[in-house]
């Protein structure tokens, strides 16, 4: 029920509440609710500082069965077979996930460059390695995972953002000393991390991209 209080004033509205045979007058006031609290239907707006991630495209130019280097074992690093690309990366999806993971881990450093609209393409072209499991042990009963030696991985890549575009073919080399060996499943990630730093820093010393690269 509403009553007009006077000229230029808003009407006063009251709700009639019946309680045990008596009539109580309670002034009705508007209830203010945020959009988020209204049944939780609207999600909160994202902070303005959040940047959309770069558009990432990856490709395995090298075949999983391609030769990828020589395996050695023992204290004097005797020949012990060979490596294939599949020893370094499981498949195309695994490569894409690995690159994406490296970019995410480098986000504090890469965010100013990987701004909205950035496009990054990385292709793994070839792997050459000479790795030795020095702690192989008698009949291979020792540490067969920790490897020392060197790896060279060739990547074709292109990068484009609001500031310009570049593309190149880059060799990433890892030298693993005997005192600091590493398992083979970490080597590709280490190489991608070095490549990303080159891309973000606009390093020199990279050759023009070869024909047919993305």
C-alpha positions in Angstrom: 0.0 0.0 0.0 1.5 3.4 -1.0 0.6 6.9 0.4 1.8 10.2 -1.1 3.8 12.2 1.5 3.5 15.6 -0.2 4.4 17.6 -3.2 7.8 16.6 -4.7 8.3 13.7 -2.3 8.3 10.0 -3.2 5.3 8.0 -2.0 5.8 5.8 1.1 5.0 2.2 0.5 4.0 -0.2 3.3 3.4 -3.9 3.3 0.7 -5.3 5.5 1.9 -8.1 7.7 -0.8 -10.2 9.5 0.4 -11.7 12.7 -1.8 -13.3 15.4 -4.8 -11.2 14.5 -3.0 -7.8 14.5 -2.1 -5.6 11.6 1.6 -4.5 11.4 2.8 -1.8 9.0 6.3 -2.3 7.7 7.9 0.1 5.2 8.9 -1.6 2.0 12.4 -0.7 0.9 14.1 -1.7 -2.4 16.6 -4.6 -2.2 19.9 -4.0 -4.1 21.6 -7.2 -5.5 24.7 -7.4 -7.7 24.4 -9.2 -11.0 26.7 -11.9 -9.7 24.6 -12.6 -6.6 21.4 -13.0 -8.6 21.3 -16.7 -8.6 25.0 -16.7 -9.7 24.0 -16.7 -13.3 26.6 -14.1 -14.5 30.3 -14.9 -14.1 32.6 -12.2 -12.9 34.3 -10.1 -15.6 38.0 -11.0 -16.2 40.6 -8.5 -15.1 41.6 -6.1 -17.8 45.2 -7.1 -17.5 44.7 -10.6 -18.7 46.0 -11.1 -22.3 44.8 -13.7 -24.7 47.4 -16.4 -25.4 49.3 -16.5 -28.7 47.9 -18.6 -31.5 50.2 -21.6 -31.5 50.8 -24.0 -34.4 53.3 -26.9 -34.3 54.3 -29.6 -36.8 56.6 -32.6 -36.8 58.4 -32.4 -40.1 60.7 -35.2 -38.9 59.2 -38.7 -39.0 59.0 -40.6 -35.8 61.1 -43.4 -37.3 63.8 -41.1 -38.6 67.3 -41.7 -37.4 68.2 -39.3 -34.6 71.7 -40.2 -33.5 74.0 -42.8 -31.9 73.5 -44.4 -28.5 76.5 -45.3 -26.4 76.9 -47.0 -23.1 79.5 -47.7 -20.4 82.5 -45.8 -19.0 84.2 -45.7 -22.4 81.0 -45.1 -24.3 80.9 -48.2 -26.5 78.3 -48.3 -29.4 74.9 -49.3 -28.1 72.5 -48.8 -31.0 70.8 -45.7 -32.3 68.1 -43.2 -31.4 64.9 -42.5 -33.4 62.8 -39.3 -33.3 60.2 -41.2 -31.3 62.7 -41.6 -28.5 62.6 -37.8 -28.0 58.9 -37.2 -28.6 55.9 -39.6 -28.6 53.9 -38.0 -31.4 52.6 -34.8 -32.9 50.1 -34.1 -30.1 52.9 -34.6 -27.5 55.1 -32.1 -29.3 52.3 -29.5 -29.4 51.6 -30.0 -25.7 55.3 -29.7 -24.8 55.7 -26.4 -26.7 52.5 -25.1 -25.1 53.8 -26.1 -21.6 57.1 -24.3 -22.2 55.3 -21.2 -23.2 53.1 -21.3 -20.1 56.1 -21.7 -17.9 57.8 -18.7 -19.4 54.7 -16.6 -19.2 56.1 -13.8 -16.9 58.9 -13.2 -19.5 56.9 -13.9 -22.7 53.7 -12.1 -21.9 54.8 -8.6 -23.1 55.6 -10.2 -26.5 52.9 -12.8 -26.8 50.2 -10.2 -26.8 46.8 -10.3 -28.4 47.0 -11.4 -32.0 50.4 -13.0 -31.8 51.0 -16.1 -34.0 53.7 -18.6 -33.4 54.6 -21.6 -35.6 57.2 -24.1 -34.6 58.2 -27.2 -36.7 60.7 -29.8 -35.6 62.7 -30.7 -38.7 65.5 -33.0 -37.5 67.4 -34.4 -34.5 71.1 -35.3 -34.4 72.6 -36.7 -31.2 75.5 -38.6 -29.7 74.5 -39.6 -26.2 76.1 -42.0 -23.7 74.8 -43.7 -20.7 78.0 -43.8 -18.7 76.5 -45.5 -15.6 75.1 -48.3 -17.7 76.7 -50.9 -15.4 77.4 -54.6 -15.9 74.9 -56.1 -18.4 72.9 -52.9 -18.3 72.0 -53.2 -14.6 73.0 -49.6 -13.8 71.5 -46.2 -14.7 70.4 -46.5 -18.3 68.5 -43.3 -18.3 70.9 -40.5 -17.5 72.7 -39.4 -20.7 75.6 -37.2 -21.4 76.9 -35.9 -24.7 75.4 -33.5 -27.3 72.1 -33.0 -29.2 71.4 -30.7 -32.1 67.8 -30.1 -33.0 66.7 -28.1 -36.0 63.5 -26.0 -35.9 61.8 -24.0 -38.5 59.7 -21.2 -37.0 57.8 -18.1 -37.7 56.5 -15.4 -35.4 54.1 -12.5 -36.0 52.6 -9.9 -33.7 51.6 -6.3 -33.8 55.2 -5.2 -34.1 56.1 -7.2 -37.1 56.9 -10.7 -38.4 60.0 -13.0 -38.6 60.8 -16.5 -39.7 64.0 -18.6 -39.6 65.6 -22.0 -39.4 67.5 -22.4 -36.1 69.7 -25.1 -34.7 69.5 -25.6 -31.0 72.5 -27.4 -29.4 72.6 -29.0 -26.0 75.9 -30.0 -24.4 75.4 -32.4 -21.5 78.5 -32.9 -19.4 79.4 -36.1 -17.7 78.8 -34.4 -14.3 75.2 -33.3 -15.3 73.5 -35.9 -17.4 69.8 -35.8 -18.2 67.1 -38.3 -19.3 66.2 -38.2 -23.0 62.6 -37.2 -22.4 63.7 -33.8 -21.1 66.0 -32.9 -23.9 63.4 -31.7 -26.4 61.8 -29.5 -23.8 65.2 -28.0 -22.9 65.7 -27.3 -26.6 62.3 -25.6 -27.1 62.9 -23.4 -24.1 66.2 -22.2 -25.6 64.4 -21.6 -28.9 61.6 -19.6 -27.3 64.2 -17.3 -25.7 65.8 -16.7 -29.1 62.4 -15.9 -30.6 61.4 -13.5 -27.8 64.8 -11.7 -27.7 65.0 -11.3 -31.4 68.5 -12.8 -31.4 70.7 -12.6 -34.5 72.6 -15.4 -36.1 69.7 -17.4 -37.6 69.6 -18.3 -41.2 66.7 -17.7 -43.6 63.9 -20.3 -43.4 64.2 -23.0 -46.0 61.7 -23.6 -48.7 58.6 -25.4 -47.6 58.8 -24.4 -43.9 55.6 -22.9 -42.3 
